[in-house]
Amino acid sequence: TKDIPVANFIMHEIHCSRNIEVCRYCSESIPKSEMKNHMESEHGQVTCKCRMKIERSLLKDHEASACPLRPALCQYCDIQLVFSKLQDHEIYCGARTERCGGCGRNIMMKDLKEHPQVCG
């Protein structure tokens, strides 16, 4: 919004009420001629690859941080899989063992980071 001189305020108000509309979903002021476009591009429903229906404007955030099919990396082997399979994979992967070069014992992958502190 801009400061409008008092003398021009009534004309400005008439112009705005004729040409500008407030979006009922996001409260943005949109030219009436652009409202249909705005509704389709921002608030139209799309279906994510996880089959969830979501507003188009929210899709990128959903895909990046909430979608169960978003890519995720295993902390133990760096393989990429979908987020919904990550926990089961990491339980299995973290239980694999690797021989320690220092003490010769087999250490679980999930304990490898802490192992040097207790390695005999």
C-alpha positions in Angstrom: 0.0 0.0 0.0 1.1 3.6 -0.8 0.3 6.8 1.0 -2.5 8.6 -1.0 -3.0 12.4 -0.8 -6.4 13.2 0.8 -7.6 15.0 -2.3 -7.1 11.9 -4.4 -8.3 9.3 -1.9 -11.9 9.0 -3.0 -10.8 8.6 -6.7 -8.3 6.0 -5.6 -10.9 4.1 -3.6 -13.3 4.0 -6.5 -10.5 2.9 -8.9 -9.5 0.1 -6.4 -13.0 -1.2 -5.8 -13.5 -1.5 -9.6 -10.2 -3.0 -10.5 -8.8 -4.8 -7.5 -10.0 -7.9 -5.6 -8.7 -9.5 -2.4 -8.0 -13.2 -2.8 -10.2 -15.1 -0.4 -7.4 -17.7 0.1 -4.2 -15.7 0.6 -5.6 -12.1 1.1 -3.4 -10.7 -1.7 -4.7 -7.8 -3.7 -5.1 -9.0 -7.3 -6.3 -7.1 -10.3 -9.7 -8.5 -11.2 -8.5 -9.2 -14.7 -5.8 -11.5 -13.2 -7.9 -13.3 -10.6 -8.8 -16.3 -12.7 -5.1 -16.7 -13.5 -4.1 -16.3 -9.9 -6.6 -18.9 -8.7 -5.4 -21.4 -11.2 -1.6 -20.8 -10.7 -1.6 -20.4 -6.9 -4.6 -22.2 -5.5 -5.6 -24.8 -8.1 -5.4 -28.3 -6.7 -2.7 -30.6 -8.0 -1.9 -34.2 -7.1 1.6 -35.0 -5.8 3.3 -38.2 -6.8 2.4 -39.5 -3.3 -1.3 -39.0 -4.4 -2.0 -36.2 -1.9 -4.1 -33.4 -3.3 -2.6 -30.0 -2.5 -2.6 -26.4 -3.6 -0.2 -25.7 -6.4 1.6 -23.0 -4.4 2.3 -25.4 -1.6 3.6 -28.2 -3.7 7.3 -27.3 -3.7 7.4 -27.1 0.1 5.5 -30.4 0.4 7.8 -32.1 -2.0 10.9 -30.8 -0.2 9.9 -31.4 3.4 6.7 -33.4 3.9 6.2 -35.8 1.0 6.8 -39.4 2.0 8.2 -40.0 -1.5 10.8 -37.2 -1.2 14.4 -38.4 -1.7 16.4 -39.1 1.4 20.0 -40.3 2.0 20.9 -43.1 4.4 23.3 -41.8 7.0 25.4 -45.1 6.9 25.8 -45.9 3.3 24.7 -42.7 1.4 22.3 -44.6 -0.8 19.3 -42.5 -1.9 15.8 -43.8 -1.3 12.3 -42.5 -0.6 11.8 -41.0 2.9 9.1 -43.4 3.8 11.6 -46.3 3.5 14.5 -44.5 5.2 13.8 -45.6 8.8 13.5 -49.3 8.0 16.6 -49.2 5.8 18.7 -47.4 8.5 17.7 -49.9 11.1 19.0 -52.7 8.9 21.9 -50.7 7.5 23.1 -49.5 10.9 23.2 -53.0 12.2 25.7 -54.1 9.5 29.2 -54.5 10.9 32.7 -53.3 9.8 36.0 -54.5 11.2 37.9 -51.8 13.1 41.5 -51.3 11.9 42.6 -50.4 15.5 41.1 -53.1 17.7 40.1 -55.7 15.1 36.5 -56.0 16.5 33.4 -56.0 14.3 31.6 -52.7 15.0 28.0 -51.9 14.0 27.8 -49.1 11.5 25.5 -47.2 13.9 28.3 -47.2 16.5 31.2 -46.4 14.2 31.2 -42.6 14.9 31.5 -43.1 18.6 33.9 -46.1 18.4 37.2 -44.2 18.2 36.5 -42.8 21.7 36.3 -46.3 23.2 38.6 -48.2 20.9 41.2 -50.1 23.0 
